[in-house]
Amino acid sequence: MARTQTIETPDELKNVQRGALEQRDRFFLGAIQGHKRFPSKSKKKVLREQSLFGFLATFWRELSTVEKAAWKQAAAFSNLTNWQLFISDNAARLRHDLPLDVPPSDLWQVRAGQILIEAPATGITLKQEHPQTYFVVQKVSGTSWKRELVELNEVFGLPLELEIRYKASLTAEGSGQVARYMARVWTSYQGKDIFSDHAIDFTASIGWTKATLTISGLRGIVIGYTLYLEIVAYRGELLFDNIRAVHGGTNWARDPRCDAIDEEFTKAFAAVPPFWIPLVLPSGSTFVSQYPPSL
């Protein structure tokens, strides 16, 4: 068996290579092998009819134009098509033995972040840092099963627009209650570093709602900012989705769809910071991604 340290594929042949070869973990076990034989056209047709897509397609075809438009409107918040959101949402319903054909929500889509605070805990604080340069993980174009490390340069500017959709069921414990989504903005003015806090305060008990805040008019040059989810002197549950931290026309919030708010990156991706870093995480406090109707 030949041992190869490096393979360089011309750009014009990359799609052909991806269609012909399978590559395992390229960082630790760089084995490569030919793709398994593709099924015949008749076999593909049978597989499609037996697949989840084939099963849900029958429900999709029965939807009216108005119903499909509702899925399209909800899908826009997650940068999906109406069909993609329909498949994702109903696949989750199947996994949790829930009824199908339920209209989508404009306030959450598929997964949402869940913060749960139970005794003896009375709070939690999570942060997401946004320096000028940091690493992220992105899918490799044309190969959805692969991911690559990318260095991101976030060019700062004001205004900074915060937005979050959330649902809260919190009960006060003691005094000094705080529940908020906050940006701590770091600016430099006349040689001095200035840190200013700008927060969206959560209502303690409320159904799904949207809250926004625009930050502008700060003196000096923006050096960076840090996003926080902070709950103090409360117990209960907070669900949130569609997080936004927009400046320069781009939403820079990481994991804005809350697909995996507790994910930590390892091995070759260890340089990537977690989506949310716990600063205060006492026993009894947890944060995970959940499908809200399953709770």
Backbone hydrogen bonds in HBPLUS format (Angstrom, degrees):
<---DONOR---> <-ACCEPTOR-->    atom                        ^
c    i                          cat <-CA-CA->   ^        H-A-AA   ^      H-
h    n   atom  resd res      DA  || num        DHA   H-A  angle D-A-AA Bond
n    s   type  num  typ     dist DA aas  dist angle  dist       angle   num
A0013-LEU N   A0010-PRO O   2.93 MM   3  5.46 156.7  1.99 116.7 124.3     1
A0014-LYS N   A0011-ASP O   3.32 MM   3  5.34 162.4  2.36 104.1 109.3     2
A0017-GLN N   A0013-LEU O   2.91 MM   4  6.19 157.1  1.96 153.4 160.2     3
A0018-ARG N   A0014-LYS O   2.92 MM   4  6.16 161.4  1.95 152.8 157.2     4
A0019-GLY N   A0015-ASN O   3.10 MM   4  6.24 145.0  2.23 138.4 147.3     5
A0020-ALA N   A0016-VAL O   3.06 MM   4  6.22 127.7  2.34 140.3 153.7     6
A0020-ALA N   A0017-GLN O   3.13 MM   3  5.15 137.4  2.32  96.7 108.6     7
A0021-LEU N   A0017-GLN O   2.85 MM   4  5.74 154.8  1.92 159.9 163.1     8
A0035-HIS N   A0020-ALA O   2.87 MM  15  5.47 163.0  1.90 134.9 133.9     9
A0022-GLU N   A0033-GLN O   2.62 MM  11  5.26 166.2  1.64 168.4 172.0    10
A0033-GLN N   A0022-GLU O   2.87 MM  11  5.26 160.9  1.91 152.6 159.2    11
A0024-ARG N   A0031-ALA O   3.05 MM   7  5.64 170.9  2.06 161.9 164.8    12
A0029-LEU N   A0025-ASP O   3.04 MM   4  5.38 143.3  2.17 142.5 153.9    13
A0031-ALA N   A0029-LEU O   2.77 MM   2  5.64 139.5  1.94  96.3  91.5    14
A0044-LYS N   A0040-SER O   2.85 MM   4  6.13 156.1  1.91 153.1 160.2    15
A0045-LYS N   A0041-LYS O   3.03 MM   4  6.27 153.6  2.10 145.7 152.2    16
A0046-VAL N   A0042-SER O   3.16 MM   4  6.47 156.1  2.22 144.1 149.6    17
A0047-LEU N   A0043-LYS O   2.91 MM   4  6.17 160.9  1.95 152.4 157.9    18
A0048-ARG N   A0044-LYS O   2.87 MM   4  6.10 156.9  1.93 151.2 157.1    19
A0049-GLU N   A0045-LYS O   3.10 MM   4  6.31 156.8  2.16 144.9 150.9    20
A0050-GLN N   A0046-VAL O   3.04 MM   4  6.26 138.6  2.21 142.5 153.8    21
A0050-GLN N   A0047-LEU O   3.19 MM   3  5.07 125.8  2.50  91.4 105.3    22
A0051-SER N   A0047-LEU O   2.89 MM   4  5.89 121.0  2.25 141.6 156.5    23
A0051-SER N   A0048-ARG O   3.30 MM   3  5.07 143.5  2.44  92.8 103.0    24
A0055-PHE N   A0051-SER O   2.96 MM   4  6.22 155.2  2.02 146.4 153.5    25
A0056-LEU N   A0052-LEU O   2.89 MM   4  6.10 168.6  1.90 156.4 158.4    26
A0057-ALA N   A0053-PHE O   2.82 MM   4  5.81 138.6  1.99 143.0 154.7    27
A0059-PHE N   A0056-LEU O   3.04 MM   3  5.29 124.1  2.37 102.2 115.7    28
A0060-TRP N   A0056-LEU O   2.97 MM   4  6.31 158.0  2.02 151.3 158.3    29
A0061-ARG N   A0057-ALA O   2.95 MM   4  6.11 158.3  2.00 150.6 154.1    30
A0062-GLU N   A0059-PHE O   3.13 MM   3  5.29 137.8  2.32  99.6 111.4    31
A0063-LEU N   A0060-TRP O   3.13 MM   3  5.46 160.4  2.17 109.9 115.9    32
A0068-LYS N   A0064-SER O   2.99 MM   4  6.28 158.6  2.04 152.3 157.9    33
A0069-ALA N   A0065-THR O   2.98 MM   4  6.14 145.9  2.10 140.4 149.9    34
A0070-ALA N   A0066-VAL O   3.08 MM   4  6.40 140.7  2.24 141.0 150.9    35
A0071-TRP N   A0067-GLU O   3.22 MM   4  6.61 151.2  2.31 144.3 151.0    36
A0072-LYS N   A0068-LYS O   2.97 MM   4  6.27 148.9  2.07 142.3 151.5    37
A0073-GLN N   A0069-ALA O   2.92 MM   4  6.17 154.3  1.99 146.5 152.6    38
A0074-ALA N   A0070-ALA O   3.10 MM   4  6.32 162.1  2.13 147.0 151.1    39
A0075-ALA N   A0071-TRP O   2.89 MM   4  5.94 152.5  1.97 144.3 152.5    40
A0076-ALA N   A0072-LYS O   3.25 MM   4  6.36 136.5  2.45 141.8 150.1    41
A0077-PHE N   A0074-ALA O   3.37 MM   3  6.06 150.8  2.46 114.4 119.8    42
A0078-SER N   A0075-ALA O   2.98 MM   3  5.47 148.9  2.08 113.3 122.3    43
A0080-LEU N   A0075-ALA O   3.13 MM   5  5.04 173.4  2.13 136.3 137.6    44
A0079-ASN N   A0076-ALA O   3.32 MM   3  4.98 167.3  2.34  99.0 102.3    45
A0085-LEU N   A0081-THR O   3.05 MM   4  6.32 165.4  2.07 155.9 159.0    46
A0086-PHE N   A0082-ASN O   2.99 MM   4  6.08 157.0  2.04 142.6 149.6    47
A0087-ILE N   A0083-TRP O   2.95 MM   4  6.16 162.8  1.98 151.7 155.5    48
A0088-SER N   A0084-GLN O   2.95 MM   4  6.11 169.4  1.96 150.5 153.8    49
A0089-ASP N   A0085-LEU O   2.85 MM   4  5.89 169.6  1.86 154.6 157.7    50
A0090-ASN N   A0086-PHE O   3.05 MM   4  6.04 166.9  2.07 146.5 150.7    51
A0091-ALA N   A0087-ILE O   2.85 MM   4  5.83 146.1  1.96 146.2 155.7    52
A0092-ALA N   A0088-SER O   3.16 MM   4  6.33 152.8  2.24 140.3 146.7    53
A0093-ARG N   A0089-ASP O   3.06 MM   4  6.41 145.8  2.18 139.4 149.5    54
A0094-LEU N   A0090-ASN O   2.95 MM   4  6.19 149.2  2.04 141.6 149.0    55
A0095-ARG N   A0091-ALA O   3.04 MM   4  6.35 155.7  2.10 145.9 152.1    56
A0096-HIS N   A0092-ALA O   3.13 MM   4  6.35 142.1  2.28 141.8 151.2    57
A0098-LEU N   A0093-ARG O   2.81 MM   5  4.81 176.3  1.82 147.2 148.2    58
A0097-ASP N   A0094-LEU O   3.23 MM   3  5.03 167.7  2.24 103.1 105.7    59
A0111-ARG N   A0109-GLN O   2.83 MM   2  5.95 104.6  2.41 118.6 105.2    60
A0112-ALA N   A0290-GLN O   2.79 MM 178  5.49 154.0  1.85 155.5 164.0    61
A0290-GLN N   A0112-ALA O   2.85 MM 178  5.49 164.8  1.87 160.3 162.9    62
A0113-GLY N   A0240-PHE O   2.77 MM 127  5.13 149.5  1.86 166.9 163.7    63
A0240-PHE N   A0113-GLY O   2.92 MM 127  5.13 148.4  2.02 139.1 146.6    64
A0114-GLN N   A0288-VAL O   2.72 MM 174  5.44 161.5  1.75 174.9 175.2    65
A0288-VAL N   A0114-GLN O   3.10 MM 174  5.44 152.0  2.18 145.9 152.8    66
A0115-ILE N   A0238-LEU O   2.80 MM 123  5.09 168.0  1.82 157.0 161.2    67
A0238-LEU N   A0115-ILE O   2.88 MM 123  5.09 153.9  1.95 148.4 155.1    68
A0116-LEU N   A0286-THR O   3.02 MM 170  5.36 163.0  2.05 145.9 151.3    69
A0286-THR N   A0116-LEU O   2.96 MM 170  5.36 152.8  2.04 150.1 158.5    70
A0117-ILE N   A0236-GLY O   2.82 MM 119  5.18 170.3  1.83 162.5 165.0    71
A0236-GLY N   A0117-ILE O   2.93 MM 119  5.18 153.4  2.01 133.3 142.0    72
A0118-GLU N   A0284-GLY O   2.92 MM 166  4.84 157.8  1.97 126.9 134.1    73
A0121-ALA N   A0118-GLU O   2.90 MM   3  5.62 127.6  2.18 140.4 134.1    74
A0233-ALA N   A0122-THR O   2.78 MM 111  4.96 110.0  2.28 144.3 163.7    75
A0234-TYR N   A0122-THR O   2.96 MM 112  5.08 150.9  2.05 134.7 135.1    76
A0124-ILE N   A0231-ILE O   2.84 MM 107  5.32 150.7  1.92 145.0 151.6    77
A0231-ILE N   A0124-ILE O   2.86 MM 107  5.32 165.0  1.88 167.7 169.9    78
A0125-THR N   A0280-VAL O   3.00 MM 155  4.81 156.2  2.06 133.9 135.2    79
A0279-LEU N   A0125-THR O   2.80 MM 154  5.41 162.3  1.83 150.6 156.3    80
A0280-VAL N   A0125-THR O   3.23 MM 155  4.81 166.0  2.25 129.5 132.3    81
A0126-LEU N   A0229-LEU O   2.87 MM 103  5.13 162.2  1.90 147.2 153.3    82
A0229-LEU N   A0126-LEU O   2.95 MM 103  5.13 155.6  2.01 138.4 144.1    83
A0127-LYS N   A0277-ILE O   2.87 MM 150  5.16 151.9  1.95 135.2 144.3    84
A0277-ILE N   A0127-LYS O   2.78 MM 150  5.16 172.8  1.78 157.2 156.8    85
A0128-GLN N   A0227-LEU O   2.80 MM  99  5.01 147.9  1.90 144.3 148.6    86
A0227-LEU N   A0128-GLN O   2.89 MM  99  5.01 167.6  1.91 148.6 145.4    87
A0130-HIS N   A0225-TYR O   2.94 MM  95  5.43 134.3  2.16 157.7 166.3    88
A0225-TYR N   A0130-HIS O   3.39 MM  95  5.43 164.0  2.41 131.6 136.1    89
A0154-GLU N   A0132-GLN O   2.72 MM  22  5.01 150.1  1.80 153.4 158.9    90
A0134-TYR N   A0152-LEU O   3.08 MM  18  5.42 154.8  2.14 146.8 154.7    91
A0152-LEU N   A0134-TYR O   2.68 MM  18  5.42 171.6  1.69 165.4 166.6    92
A0136-VAL N   A0150-VAL O   2.84 MM  14  5.39 159.8  1.88 157.1 163.9    93
A0150-VAL N   A0136-VAL O   2.90 MM  14  5.39 168.8  1.92 163.8 163.7    94
A0138-GLN N   A0148-GLU O   2.98 MM  10  5.45 165.1  2.00 156.4 160.5    95
A0148-GLU N   A0138-GLN O   2.73 MM  10  5.45 157.4  1.78 158.7 166.4    96
A0140-VAL N   A0146-LYS O   3.06 MM   6  5.60 161.0  2.10 128.5 130.7    97
A0143-THR N   A0140-VAL O   2.99 MM   3  5.49 163.6  2.02 135.6 138.5    98
A0146-LYS N   A0143-THR O   3.04 MM   3  5.70 169.2  2.05 123.9 127.1    99
A0160-LEU N   A0215-ILE O   2.89 MM  55  5.03 153.9  1.96 142.2 149.7   100
A0215-ILE N   A0160-LEU O   2.81 MM  55  5.03 163.7  1.84 143.8 149.4   101
A0161-GLU N   A0246-VAL O   2.82 MM  85  4.97 168.7  1.84 148.5 150.8   102
A0246-VAL N   A0161-GLU O   2.86 MM  85  4.97 156.9  1.91 147.9 146.4   103
A0162-LEU N   A0213-LEU O   2.70 MM  51  5.06 164.1  1.72 166.5 167.7   104
A0213-LEU N   A0162-LEU O   2.91 MM  51  5.06 146.8  2.02 144.8 143.0   105
A0163-GLU N   A0244-ARG O   3.08 MM  81  4.88 147.5  2.19 134.9 131.5   106
A0244-ARG N   A0163-GLU O   2.84 MM  81  4.88 151.8  1.92 154.0 149.2   107
A0164-ILE N   A0211-ALA O   3.03 MM  47  5.58 153.6  2.10 157.7 164.2   108
A0211-ALA N   A0164-ILE O   2.91 MM  47  5.58 160.2  1.95 160.3 166.8   109
A0165-ARG N   A0241-ASP O   3.13 MM  76  5.35 158.9  2.18 169.3 166.5   110
A0241-ASP N   A0165-ARG O   2.85 MM  76  5.35 150.1  1.93 151.6 157.1   111
A0166-TYR N   A0209-THR O   2.93 MM  43  5.64 150.7  2.01 154.7 163.3   112
A0209-THR N   A0166-TYR O   2.93 MM  43  5.64 146.7  2.05 148.6 158.2   113
A0167-LYS N   A0239-LEU O   2.82 MM  72  5.08 149.0  1.91 143.8 146.8   114
A0239-LEU N   A0167-LYS O   2.84 MM  72  5.08 169.8  1.85 157.6 161.0   115
A0168-ALA N   A0206-ILE O   3.03 MM  38  5.31 148.1  2.14 143.4 153.2   116
A0206-ILE N   A0168-ALA O   2.96 MM  38  5.31 158.3  2.00 137.3 141.0   117
A0169-SER N   A0237-GLU O   2.87 MM  68  5.27 155.2  1.93 170.2 167.6   118
A0237-GLU N   A0169-SER O   3.05 MM  68  5.27 156.8  2.11 127.4 130.2   119
A0170-LEU N   A0204-ALA O   2.85 MM  34  5.04 161.3  1.88 145.6 150.6   120
A0171-THR N   A0235-ARG O   2.73 MM  64  5.32 162.3  1.76 159.0 165.3   121
A0235-ARG N   A0171-THR O   2.94 MM  64  5.32 146.5  2.05 142.1 152.7   122
A0173-GLU N   A0233-ALA O   2.89 MM  60  5.01 164.8  1.92 129.5 127.7   123
A0178-VAL N   A0232-VAL O   3.08 MM  54  4.82 158.2  2.13 132.7 133.3   124
A0232-VAL N   A0178-VAL O   2.66 MM  54  4.82 159.6  1.70 146.4 149.1   125
A0202-PHE N   A0179-ALA O   2.77 MM  23  5.36 169.7  1.78 137.6 141.3   126
A0180-ARG N   A0230-GLU O   2.91 MM  50  5.48 155.0  1.97 154.0 161.9   127
A0230-GLU N   A0180-ARG O   3.02 MM  50  5.48 169.5  2.03 160.7 164.0   128
A0181-TYR N   A0200-ILE O   2.92 MM  19  5.15 154.8  1.99 145.1 152.1   129
A0200-ILE N   A0181-TYR O   2.75 MM  19  5.15 165.0  1.77 152.5 157.6   130
A0182-MET N   A0228-TYR O   2.90 MM  46  5.01 162.2  1.93 141.8 147.8   131
A0228-TYR N   A0182-MET O   2.71 MM  46  5.01 150.6  1.79 151.2 155.1   132
A0183-ALA N   A0198-HIS O   2.89 MM  15  5.37 162.9  1.92 151.7 156.0   133
A0198-HIS N   A0183-ALA O   2.98 MM  15  5.37 148.8  2.08 145.1 155.1   134
A0184-ARG N   A0226-THR O   2.85 MM  42  5.24 165.6  1.87 153.0 156.9   135
A0226-THR N   A0184-ARG O   3.03 MM  42  5.24 147.0  2.14 131.7 141.9   136
A0185-VAL N   A0196-SER O   2.87 MM  11  5.36 153.5  1.94 163.3 156.5   137
A0196-SER N   A0185-VAL O   3.02 MM  11  5.36 158.5  2.07 145.6 151.1   138
A0186-TRP N   A0224-GLY O   2.80 MM  38  5.23 170.7  1.81 155.1 155.3   139
A0223-ILE N   A0186-TRP O   2.74 MM  37  5.47 163.3  1.77 152.5 157.8   140
A0224-GLY N   A0186-TRP O   3.36 MM  38  5.23 155.6  2.43 138.0 139.2   141
A0187-THR N   A0194-ILE O   2.85 MM   7  5.19 168.5  1.86 157.2 160.5   142
A0194-ILE N   A0187-THR O   2.75 MM   7  5.19 168.6  1.76 159.3 160.6   143
A0188-SER N   A0221-ILE O   2.84 MM  33  5.20 148.6  1.94 140.6 150.8   144
A0221-ILE N   A0188-SER O   2.93 MM  33  5.20 154.2  1.99 143.4 143.4   145
A0189-TYR N   A0192-LYS O   2.88 MM   3  5.29 158.1  1.93 151.2 154.6   146
A0192-LYS N   A0189-TYR O   3.05 MM   3  5.29 160.6  2.09 110.0 116.2   147
A0243-ILE N   A0256-PRO O   3.09 MM  13  4.80 141.4  2.24 137.6 137.5   148
A0252-TRP N   A0245-ALA O   2.99 MM   7  5.54 165.5  2.02 140.7 138.2   149
A0247-HIS N   A0250-THR O   3.19 MM   3  5.70 149.8  2.28 153.3 153.0   150
A0250-THR N   A0247-HIS O   3.33 MM   3  5.70 170.3  2.34 111.6 114.4   151
A0258-CYS N   A0255-ASP O   3.00 MM   3  5.28 161.7  2.03 113.4 118.8   152
A0263-GLU N   A0260-ALA O   3.11 MM   3  5.42 167.3  2.13 119.7 120.0   153
A0269-PHE N   A0266-THR O   2.92 MM   3  5.25 148.6  2.02 139.6 134.2   154
A0270-ALA N   A0267-LYS O   3.18 MM   3  5.42 156.9  2.23 120.0 118.0   155
A0272-VAL N   A0269-PHE O   3.01 MM   3  5.68 166.2  2.03 121.2 125.7   156
A0285-SER N   A0282-PRO O   3.05 MM   3  5.78 158.5  2.09 146.1 146.2   157
A0294-SER N   A0291-TYR O   2.86 MM   3  5.68 156.1  1.91 134.6 142.0   158
A0295-LEU N   A0292-PRO O   3.08 MM   3  5.56 165.8  2.10 119.5 124.0   159
